[in-house]
Amino acid sequence: MKLKLLIIPIAIVLIALYSAAYTVDETEQVVITQFGKAIGDPKTEPGLYFKIPIIQQANYFPKNLLEWDGEPGQVPTLDKTYIYVDTFARWKVVDPLRFFQTVSNEVRALARLDDILDAAVRNIITSYSLIETVRRTNRQLDTFEIGVDQERRPLGKITMGREKIIRGVLEQAEPKLK
């Protein structure tokens, strides 16, 4: 009888300790919330930590690089030529507390990236001609003739180039991504 009375409190204590402890892996970072509000500093170092069971919750976020793959689609250039654009990006959570307060999880973050990056790509590409978006330099192209009556016309002068256009997309999107 005494043994049964001792087992119940010991089991309750063990369950409370188990639910109070949490671990942070080297690829994770954790924000502790209490009733939905973030409390304390984020835990970014790996190890064993403790929280108040039931009242506090551990929210895990990855520390490593994540990928975003935009929806491929056609975008008009300045000279009204439609090109097929498939965008992608690599990103990471650098401030887990701010990340939790603004988007709270990866699914919402990916949705925000869709809005921000797709709009930036569309805005930049529609500001430049086709030749600017697909070429980097003004180097002479090696050409071959298909037919006798083929018309030769200049491609146009590259002033920005594809690499600078990509930097332009990043510059336009970066303030919103922070």
N, C-alpha and C positions, 0 to 999 in steps of 0.2 A: 504494500500500500504506500509506504514512504517513497519507494522507488518511482512509482507512477506520479506522485506529487512533485518529485524533483525533475522528472523528464520534461514535463510541460513547460516550466519556466526556463529550463535550459534550451529547449527547442525554440521558444519565443525569442530569447536572447540571440541565438545563432541566426535565426531568420532576420532579425533586426540588423545584426552586424553584416550579414550577407547583402542585404538591400542597401546598406549605408556605404559599402565599399564599391569603388569603380576604378578601372584601370585606364590609363591613357597610353596608347601604343605610340611608337615613334613616328608613325605616319598619320597620327590624329591630333586634334586639338579639341578641347571640351569647354563649353560654356555652361555653367550651372544656372538653372532657373528656379525660382521659387514663385509658385502661382503664376507662371507665364512671364515673369520679369527676370531679366538677367541680374545676377548678383555676383559681386566679387570680380576678380580678374580671371581671364580665360586661362585654362591649364594647357600649356603648350609643351611642357617637358614630360617625357614618358615616366610612368611610375604608378604607384597605388595611392589613391586619394579617397577621402571620405566626405559624405554629405548626409544631410538629415533625411532618413528614410521617409517615403511617401510624400513629404512636403516639397523636397527638392528633386529636380530631375536633371540628368546629365544629357546634354545635346552634343553629339559628336559631329565634327566636320573634318574632311580630309585636309592634310597638310601638303600633299604632293600635287603635281600638275594634273589638271583635269582637261578634258577635251570638250569642245563645243563644235558641232557640225551644223551649219546653217542649211536652210531649205534651198536646194538648187532652183534656179529660175532664170528667166530671160530679163535682161535689163537694157534699156535703150541708152546708146551713147549720145554725145552731143550732136553728131551728124546723123542721128535717127536710125542707126544700125543696131539691131538687137543682137546682143551676145548672151551666151549661156554662162552664168556665173555660179560657181559652187564655192561657198566660203566656209572657212574653218578657223578655229582659234584654239590656243592653249591658254589656260587661266588657272589661278590658284587663289585660295582664301588667305589673305595676308593679315587681316584684322578680324578674328573670329567673332568678337563682340559686336562690331559694326555690321558684320555679315548677318549675324542673328537678328539684330535690330531692324535691318532693312529688308532682307528677303527671307530669313529664317530657315531656309533649306535649299538643297541643290536644285530641286525641280523648279522652284520659283526663280532661282538664279539663272537657270538655263532659259527660262521664259523671258527674263529681263535682257539677257544677252541676245536673244532672238530680236527683240525690239530695237535695241541699241545698235548692234552690229549690222543687221540687215539694212536699217535706215542709213547708216553711215556709208555702207558700200554703195547703195543705190544713189545717194546724194553725190558722192565723189565720181562714180562712173558716168552719171548723166552730165557731168561738167566737162568731160574730155572726149575727144574724138576716138574712134576705133583704133587708129594706129597708135595713139598714146597709151591706150589700155593694154595692148598686146605686145608692144615692143619696148625694149629698154634703151636702145641706143640708135644712132643714125648710121650704123655700119652698113656697108654695101651688101645687099643680099645676093647670094649665088642664084642665078636664074637659068632656066632652060626653056627652050621654045617648044610649044605643043603644036602650033599650027603656023602657017605662013602669014596669015592675016592678023596675028595677035597684036593688039594695041598695047604699047608700052606707055605708062604714065607714071609720074613720080608718086611715091607713097605718101609724101608729106614729111615735114620736119618734126622731129621729136624734141619737145622742149621739157616735158616732165618725165615721161617714161613710166613703166609699170612699177618700178621699185618706189619712186617718189609718190605715186598714186596710193600705193599700199601704206606708206608712211602717213599720207594725208588722211586715210581712213582711220588709222590709229590715233592721230592727233584729234580728229573730230570726236571719236568715241571715248577717248580716255577720261575726260572730265566726268562723264556720266557713269563710267565703269567704277570709279572710286567709290 
